[in-house]
Amino acid sequence: MLTKDELPDCPVATTVRLIGNKWKLLIIRNMMYGGTQRFTDFIKNVPGISKKVLTDNLRALEADGLVRRKVFAEMPPRVEYSLSVLGKTLKPVFDALMAWGTEYKKTLPKGKQPPMP
């Protein structure tokens, strides 16, 4: 978990520091709207993410207190990821991103897609 001294003074920069990369946004989106996920769920539903990048981002989100990791003592081991109570407080942010993205797509001419990052 980060300390206040490790975060930028600007609240927007703090938010970007915590969730501001493409992969973290998509990982959180999957849990926000799809509930608890397993590692293979992310691999299937986050196109283009590698196992290493997924692992690194899940660890960072867990370390920052946004994601809970639950390991089940069974063979083979099963691990599930879900948003923490703090992570769930991001819902209004993600709802706003979804609404903005939906409206933006309506402004594009038919047959033309926005460039992919």
N, C-alpha and C positions, 0 to 999 in steps of 0.2 A: 504494500500500500504506500502511496506517495505521501509526502508531508506537504504542508502548505508552502514551505520554503522552496520546494522543488517545482512548484507550478508557477506559470506566468501570472503577472498581476491582472491582466485582462481576462474577464470571464469567458469571452469568446475564444481566446487562445487556450484557456484551460479546457474548454469543451473539445476543441479541435485536438488538443494533446491526447485526450482520453479516447475519443471515438473517430478522429479525423482522418482515417485512411479508408480506402475503398473496401478492404477486406473486413475491417472491424464493423463498418456500417452494415455490410451484408450479413455478417455473422449475427450481429444484434438483431437485424431485421428478421432473420429466420426464427430466432427465439421469441421475439416480440409478437409475431403474428402466427408462429407455428408451434409455440410451446417448447417443451423440453426436447432436446436434440441429442443424438449420438454422433460420434465422429463421422461415421459413414453418411449420415443425413446431410452434414455440411458438404462433404465431398460431392454428393449427388446434386445438391441444391444451390451450390455457389460455384457456378461455372468458371473454370480456369484456375481455381485455387489449388495450390500444391499441398501435400500433406505437411511439409515443413512450415510453410507460411501459415497454414491453419493452426498447427500446434503452437507456433510462436505467438500468434494473435490471441488464441484462447488463453494461453498462459498470461499474457499481458492484461487481458480483460479480467481474468481472475485475480491477478495481483492488484489491480486497481479497484477491486471490490464490485465490479459490475456483473460478473458471472460466477455462478456456483458450479463446482465440479463434484459430482457424486460418484464414488467408486463402489460397486457392488462386489461383495466377497463371494464370487462364484467362478466356476470354470466353464468356459474361458471368462476372464474378467470383463465386466460390462461397466462402461463409464457414460454418464449422462451429464449434459450441460444445460443449465437453465439460467435465466436472469435472476440476479439477487434482488432483494427489496430495493436497493439503490438503483440497480439496472432498470427496474420497472418504472422508475420515475422519469426515464427518458421517453416514455410513450408519447407525451404531447409533442416532443421534438420530432419523433419519427412520423407521427400523424401529420404534422405540418410538412415534412419532407414529401410524404406520399401525396398530399393534396397539391402541393406546388408542382411536383413532377407530373401529376395527372393533368393539371391545367396547362402546363407548358406544352405537353404533347398535343393538346387540342389546338395550339397555335401553329403547328407545323402543317404544311401542305400535305395532302394525301400522297402516299407512296414515298415520302421522304422521311428518313429516320435521322435523328440527331447523331453526331459522331460519337462512337464509343470510346471511352477513356482507355 
